[in-house]
């Protein structure tokens, strides 16, 4: 399948963005609470998928949650505790860039936690998510799939590109040798936590543009009818000539002409 050119992608993305804006208006109007989890291997494209959802939405309504490793205090808490503080309130959309499923993925594969804690997590996660959905939260869980060959290409790109170098860590490099282990951990996670109330959806992200479009279409199709007419706004003419700014402003740098 041929790769989408940028203009083709933008043309296909625009109507989905319009639907996302309408969905956000519906969520605000109805008080819906929407929680979307993005999981996948390193370089799968989670950040780009999250931006595709959020970039046209009000950041006060649509929040991105990307937690760092737990603090010493958080490590003594109930495992799910630090995530509950970030769950959506009425009218909010929360996008988790990785989530409580860290325990079944990187923590398990890289040996950051004991196997017993992983097994306990796999038993508790469906119950935790049932509590969320029973309380009315709309929960969507996406796993972005990536072949190892494609992952290797993207890791090399991050290493060579100074603008993407920050995305690459020693943990990412160590995880390269554990592709099969991550696959086994993912399959165990899916078997234990795929449920009627909180199913997993796997999306092919070998082609990230097509993956984003597929994910957005799936997310929008799984929500109820979100059509809410926008409020009518009157835009009257000013009763005076528009006023120019009167204070000193920084002038454009000569090396960067406006034309």
C-alpha positions as CSV (number, residue, x, y, z in Angstrom):
1,X,0.0,0.0,0.0
2,X,1.4,3.4,-1.0
3,X,2.3,5.9,1.7
4,X,0.0,8.8,2.1
5,X,1.4,12.1,0.9
6,X,1.1,15.0,3.4
7,X,-1.6,16.7,1.3
8,X,-3.6,13.5,1.1
9,X,-3.3,12.9,4.8
10,X,-4.3,16.5,5.7
11,X,-7.3,16.3,3.4
12,X,-8.4,13.0,5.1
13,X,-7.7,14.4,8.6
14,X,-9.6,17.6,8.3
15,X,-13.2,16.1,8.4
16,X,-12.1,14.0,11.4
17,X,-10.9,17.0,13.2
18,X,-14.2,18.7,12.6
19,X,-15.9,15.7,14.1
20,X,-13.5,15.8,17.1
21,X,-14.4,19.4,17.7
22,X,-18.1,18.5,17.6
23,X,-17.4,15.6,19.9
24,X,-15.7,17.9,22.4
25,X,-18.7,20.3,22.3
26,X,-21.0,17.4,22.9
27,X,-18.9,16.2,25.9
28,X,-19.0,19.7,27.4
29,X,-22.7,20.0,26.9
30,X,-23.6,16.5,28.3
31,X,-20.9,16.2,31.0
32,X,-19.5,13.1,29.4
33,X,-16.2,11.8,30.8
34,X,-13.9,10.4,28.2
35,X,-10.7,8.5,28.9
36,X,-8.5,7.2,26.1
37,X,-5.4,5.0,26.8
38,X,-2.6,4.9,24.2
39,X,-0.2,2.0,24.6
40,X,2.4,0.4,22.3
41,X,6.0,-0.3,21.8
42,X,8.6,2.5,21.8
43,X,8.4,4.5,18.5
44,X,4.9,3.1,17.7
45,X,3.5,6.6,17.3
46,X,1.6,7.3,20.6
47,X,2.6,10.9,20.7
48,X,1.5,11.6,17.1
49,X,-1.8,9.8,17.6
50,X,-2.4,11.8,20.8
51,X,-1.7,15.1,19.0
52,X,-4.0,14.1,16.2
53,X,-6.8,13.8,18.8
54,X,-5.9,16.9,20.8
55,X,-4.4,19.5,18.5
56,X,-7.7,21.2,17.6
57,X,-9.3,20.9,21.0
58,X,-9.3,23.3,24.0
59,X,-6.4,22.3,26.2
60,X,-8.5,23.2,29.3
61,X,-11.0,20.5,28.3
62,X,-8.6,17.9,26.7
63,X,-5.7,16.9,28.9
64,X,-2.7,14.8,28.1
65,X,-1.3,12.6,31.0
66,X,2.2,11.3,30.6
67,X,3.5,10.3,34.0
68,X,7.1,9.8,34.8
69,X,8.3,6.9,37.0
70,X,6.7,6.8,40.4
71,X,8.2,8.7,43.3
72,X,9.3,7.0,46.5
73,X,6.0,8.0,48.1
74,X,3.9,6.8,45.1
75,X,5.7,3.4,45.3
76,X,4.2,2.9,48.7
77,X,0.6,3.6,47.5
78,X,-2.0,1.4,45.9
79,X,-0.7,0.9,42.4
80,X,-3.7,2.6,40.7
81,X,-3.7,5.6,43.1
82,X,-1.6,8.0,41.2
83,X,-3.6,7.5,38.0
84,X,-7.0,8.1,39.6
85,X,-6.1,11.8,40.3
86,X,-5.9,12.3,36.5
87,X,-9.2,10.7,35.5
88,X,-11.7,13.0,33.7
89,X,-14.3,15.2,35.4
90,X,-17.6,16.1,33.7
91,X,-17.0,17.4,30.2
92,X,-13.3,16.4,30.1
93,X,-11.3,14.3,27.7
94,X,-8.2,12.7,29.1
95,X,-5.5,11.1,26.9
96,X,-3.1,8.7,28.7
97,X,0.3,8.6,27.0
98,X,1.0,5.2,28.6
99,X,-1.0,4.3,31.6
100,X,-1.5,1.9,34.5
101,X,-0.5,-0.8,31.9
102,X,3.2,0.1,32.5
103,X,3.1,-2.6,35.1
104,X,2.2,-5.3,32.5
105,X,4.7,-4.0,30.0
106,X,7.9,-2.2,30.7
107,X,7.9,-3.0,34.4
108,X,7.5,-6.7,33.8
109,X,9.9,-7.0,30.8
110,X,12.6,-4.8,32.2
111,X,12.4,-6.4,35.6
112,X,11.3,-3.2,37.5
113,X,8.8,-5.1,39.6
114,X,8.2,-8.6,40.9
115,X,6.2,-11.2,38.9
116,X,3.7,-11.5,41.8
117,X,2.9,-7.8,41.4
118,X,2.4,-8.2,37.7
119,X,0.0,-11.1,38.3
120,X,-1.9,-9.2,40.9
121,X,-2.2,-6.2,38.5
122,X,-3.6,-8.4,35.7
123,X,-6.3,-9.6,38.1
124,X,-7.1,-6.2,39.5
125,X,-7.1,-4.1,36.3
126,X,-10.4,-5.5,34.9
127,X,-12.1,-4.8,38.3
128,X,-10.6,-1.3,38.4
129,X,-11.8,-0.5,34.9
130,X,-15.3,-2.0,35.7
131,X,-15.5,0.6,38.5
132,X,-14.6,3.4,36.1
133,X,-17.1,2.3,33.4
134,X,-19.9,1.6,36.0
135,X,-19.5,5.1,37.2
136,X,-20.1,6.4,33.6
137,X,-16.5,7.0,32.3
138,X,-16.2,6.2,28.6
139,X,-13.0,4.2,28.5
140,X,-11.1,3.4,25.3
141,X,-7.9,1.3,25.2
142,X,-5.7,1.4,22.1
143,X,-2.6,-0.7,21.4
144,X,-0.5,0.7,18.5
145,X,1.3,-2.2,16.8
146,X,4.7,-1.9,15.1
147,X,6.9,-4.5,13.4
148,X,10.5,-4.7,14.7
149,X,12.0,-3.6,11.4
150,X,9.9,-0.4,11.5
151,X,10.8,0.1,15.2
152,X,14.5,-0.2,14.3
153,X,14.2,2.5,11.6
154,X,12.5,4.9,14.0
155,X,15.0,4.3,16.8
156,X,17.8,5.0,14.4
157,X,16.1,8.2,13.2
158,X,15.7,9.4,16.8
159,X,19.4,8.8,17.4
160,X,20.4,10.8,14.3
161,X,17.9,13.7,14.6
162,X,18.8,16.3,17.2
163,X,15.2,17.4,17.4
164,X,14.1,13.8,18.3
165,X,17.1,12.8,20.3
166,X,15.3,13.6,23.6
167,X,12.8,10.8,22.9
168,X,15.6,8.2,23.1
169,X,16.7,6.8,26.4
170,X,19.0,4.0,27.6
171,X,15.9,2.0,28.5
172,X,14.7,2.3,24.9
173,X,18.0,0.9,23.7
174,X,18.0,-1.9,26.2
175,X,14.4,-2.8,25.2
176,X,15.5,-3.4,21.6
177,X,16.7,-6.8,22.5
178,X,13.4,-7.7,24.2
179,X,11.0,-7.5,21.3
180,X,9.8,-11.1,21.8
181,X,9.5,-10.6,25.5
182,X,7.3,-7.5,25.0
183,X,5.2,-9.5,22.6
184,X,4.7,-12.2,25.2
185,X,3.9,-9.6,27.9
186,X,1.4,-7.9,25.6
187,X,-0.4,-11.2,24.8
188,X,-0.7,-12.0,28.5
189,X,-2.0,-8.5,29.2
190,X,-4.6,-8.7,26.4
191,X,-5.8,-12.1,27.5
192,X,-6.2,-11.0,31.1
193,X,-7.6,-7.4,30.5
194,X,-9.7,-7.5,27.3
195,X,-13.2,-7.3,28.6
196,X,-16.7,-6.4,27.4
197,X,-16.7,-3.3,29.5
198,X,-13.2,-2.2,28.5
199,X,-12.0,-4.0,25.3
200,X,-8.7,-3.5,23.7
201,X,-8.4,-2.2,20.1
202,X,-5.2,-2.9,18.2
203,X,-4.3,-0.5,15.4
204,X,-1.6,-1.1,12.8
205,X,0.9,1.8,13.1
206,X,3.6,0.6,10.7
207,X,2.2,3.5,8.6
208,X,1.7,6.2,11.2
209,X,-0.5,8.5,9.1
210,X,-2.9,5.7,8.2
211,X,-2.8,4.5,11.8
212,X,-3.9,7.9,13.1
213,X,-6.7,8.1,10.7
214,X,-7.9,4.6,11.5
215,X,-7.7,5.2,15.3
216,X,-9.6,8.5,15.0
217,X,-12.4,7.0,12.9
218,X,-12.7,4.1,15.3
219,X,-12.9,6.4,18.4
220,X,-15.5,8.7,16.8
221,X,-17.6,5.7,15.6
222,X,-17.7,4.2,19.1
223,X,-19.1,7.3,20.7
224,X,-22.9,8.1,20.8
225,X,-24.4,10.7,18.5
226,X,-22.4,13.7,19.4
227,X,-24.2,16.3,17.3
228,X,-24.8,19.5,19.3
229,X,-25.4,22.7,17.4
230,X,-22.8,25.4,18.3
231,X,-24.2,28.4,20.1
232,X,-25.2,31.3,17.8
233,X,-22.9,34.2,18.2
234,X,-23.6,37.8,17.0
235,X,-20.5,39.5,15.5
236,X,-21.5,43.2,15.3
237,X,-19.4,45.9,13.6
238,X,-17.2,48.0,15.8
239,X,-18.6,51.5,16.5
240,X,-15.2,53.0,15.9
241,X,-12.2,52.7,13.7
242,X,-10.0,49.7,14.8
243,X,-7.2,50.9,17.1
244,X,-3.6,50.1,16.5
245,X,-1.3,49.0,19.3
246,X,0.5,52.0,20.8
247,X,3.4,50.4,22.6
248,X,6.8,49.4,21.3
249,X,6.9,45.9,19.9
250,X,9.9,43.7,18.9
251,X,10.5,44.1,15.2
252,X,11.0,41.1,12.9
253,X,14.6,40.0,12.5
254,X,16.0,41.2,9.1
255,X,17.3,37.7,8.2
256,X,13.7,36.5,8.4
257,X,11.6,38.6,5.9
258,X,7.9,38.5,6.2
259,X,7.4,37.8,2.5
